[in-house]
Amino acid sequence: MTARDEIEWGPRVPKHKLRRLYELDAQGIDDEALTDDVGTTLWVRCQSILTVHAAQEGRVSCPRCRRRGRETVIPRERGRRGDPRDEVLACPQCGWTITWGDYHLSYKRQQLNAGGAVTVFQRFVDAYPRLRTPREKLLAIDRLIHEFHFSLHAEPDLPTRPVAVNLIEGRLTDVEAFLDELTYGPGLPGEVRSQYRARLAQRDRWLREHRRG
Ligand SMILES: [Zn+2]
């Protein structure tokens, strides 16, 4: 087993489970097991996204210690010279050792970048363990998967892409189409979807204008 094999990232939720959850809800059925399954998967996934974010910011969490129920942060060296990929990160507690280059490869192209939605993922991670009923959990899941990333650069109010691409299996266009096709029961707040659609429209308008210019 290599050091990289010890890093575990939570998977994205398969579309069929979410589809089923929404279909049952539209029929007025609370499926507690399915809600917990989807909610927990999203919770672990959001934690992985935040762990990657912390590592990018210079605080790498040791996966071996974490598996043993301990949190050890290995700080990356600021202002280090040379190729950043060569930096060696070693856990002072358990001895787990990896280069930054190898660590980076573990999350590269895995849709684990928090981008312009750090607070969205953090809010769900903080809130979810306190939710009790399947209804509360479904409302939190519904809110989460309709959130957006916002531009980190020129325009902080500009929505760039749905966070669903980080959380649900599939490519960006598949995931956007999937959210469009979900069955929404009367018990789910319409504002969540209307805000999602408004942001999608704002993003598309911006893309059109900037492609032309
Ligand atoms: Zn360790």
Residues whose N, C-alpha, C, O or C-beta is under 5 A from the ligand:
A	BS01	ZN	C62 R64 C65 T72 C91 Q93 C94 G95 W96
